[in-house]
Amino acid sequence: MRGVSQGRKLFVTLGAVALITTSLIGAGSFLTYQSWRGLKETVDQRLKTQDLQGKIIWLDEVLTMSARMNASTGDQTWEKRYNDYVPLLDEAIGTLTELTPVQADAEQAKKTDMANQRLIEAETKSFELVSEGKSEEALALLLGEAYQKDKEVYAGGMEAYNDSVNEFIRTKVESETEKTNFLFGVLLVSLAISLAAWIFAINLIRSWGRGLHQMAQSIEEKNDELQELNGALEEKVSERTQELKSRTEKMGLILSNAEQGFVMVSRGGVLNTERSGVLDEWFPSWKPGSSLLENVKEIDPKNHVMFEMGWQQMLDQLLPLEMALDQIPSRMESNGKIFHFGLRPILDDSGEVEQVLLVVSDISARVAQEELERDSKERMRSFQLILSDKNGFLEFVAETEKLIQGLGDSVQLPLLKRQLHTIKGNSGIYGLNSIADCCHAWESSLDEIGLENQEERAQALSELWNERISGIKDFIGRGESNQIEIDAEEYVAAIERVRKGASVSEMERLLSSWSLESAKRRLSRVKSQAQRFAERLGKGQLQVKIEHNFMRYPGAEFADFWSSMIHVVRNSLDHGIETPEERKAAGKREEATLSLRAVPLEGGGMAVEVEDNGRGIDWETVREKAQQKNLPCASDRDLLEALFSDGFSTRDVVNDYSGRGVGLAAVKAACEALGGKVELESTVGERTLFRFVFPEKATAGEFKQAA
């Protein structure tokens, strides 16, 4: 009974001691932890603000560098980089403001904001100057005294703001530190009280030493059992090691026979030892430990710079990882093969890129198949157009071959641009997209390289043309140039004249007019082209009205004019006619109308008219663009001349259809080459009319009404 009483007393005492010490230490620890956590959050806040301050300075310099690099090189990739980093700078500044709600000096903040606005305006202006080919002016603007002064004002403002932020954080850290130190002292006092209570408890526990000794013996016995279990575990580990080795050997066998190339790449771009065997076959120089970036430079120098920049962006993670991976070129060419490079980043616990799995695939066969399918679709489209208008296609072939033959001889850049733009436009209409794409690529590089490598490029385009058109020529045969065509309407009108007793001289004039080309046939061809182009632009159903007045004209002399007329139609459809939704919102019929006319002139001659019921010409925009290009713009005639000048466009962005300012210049040149003149009428929101006037004396031939 005495032993039971002592045990009960011991347990009661230990319980009381445990309760007191737990309460003291628990309360002290909890308060100390709360204070420590507040201090840690403040320190973390300080680290974040320091990181954001550095990031803001870095991003600001990135924007300045991108603008200056754009001005120095003329490469619009730097403008894209600038636009990509602007949201990042705004986000960083916003995050810093949220973390540290300090009240900045109002006057200083105003000066900083104004300086920042002027910097943005200067950098935006530099991009506009570069796009206009004024890179030197753009660079002078960014290196000028005004720009540097604004940079200093902005940097000073940001420094003052950062000082306010740092003072705010410092004060907060000191406050949290004092609080933590006080609570830590309270915790130490609690520990001292707890230690005294446990010393008392230990004296009671000593009387139970014998029981503890017995417990130790029991633990020793358990330890022996644990040793036996440990031996069995080592045996299991050995078995699993052998199993893993076997799997590794099998994996090595798989890698050696895989059709794709696999290799691990370190964060620093160093190739690992383990790789699939096909990589050694494709790239013998890719040794373990070599640099992936240097290897890429060796096999595909064109993509090396973009690959290296994309790799660094992936590591920096300034952009979302998926977006950064999209910036890295994935298509490489080496030794006549085309490869796809796929990158699979492997992240560590902190979310940083630790390694990258590179997956290389030979896509040569797939690319060849895609090109074959594209060629087949292109030929099928051409055959469909041939079946609907064989003679029109033959004329297109003849006119295009004439233009291609003259490409290598063009000594003026504006003339070369017109020729390329005409070939591109007509090839697109007739389904030869590969020819149109080739011309578009050449156009895109003209402002940079000018007439450099002109003959080689012309030869390459000629070879591509011959490759695409040879089979089609065999299919359609030769043109029927020795035939005279009249339609049923003209035939009936001629019979009616005979019945009414027309004189021999009158019938002779009528029949001789049939040797000329029919305006009706030509306008019908333009109508088909316009409707196909409207469909491609998403302009809905297009109603095309033809008024030919039985006009005929010398076809050979007008070949270049009609070849360039597609630019006027494209201009009306792309710039003038609205989408069905826009027309409905403006209170118009959703179906747009394009009118094509061949009109006889008093005293002989003919006028060709193209009229649309679209949005009209915004002459103020024309005036602004003319001023930017230093073109005369005081009178209506000045604006008309500007609209038809080389390199003039109201579009800010170049696309496949417009924006280069070449099309209208080409058709004006073709019109004036025939002795004609251009007239233009336009009402904002209602219509635009292009009129090309050809007096009787304009050509060596003549104009006649066949009925």
Disulfide bonds with the S-S distance in Angstrom:
none
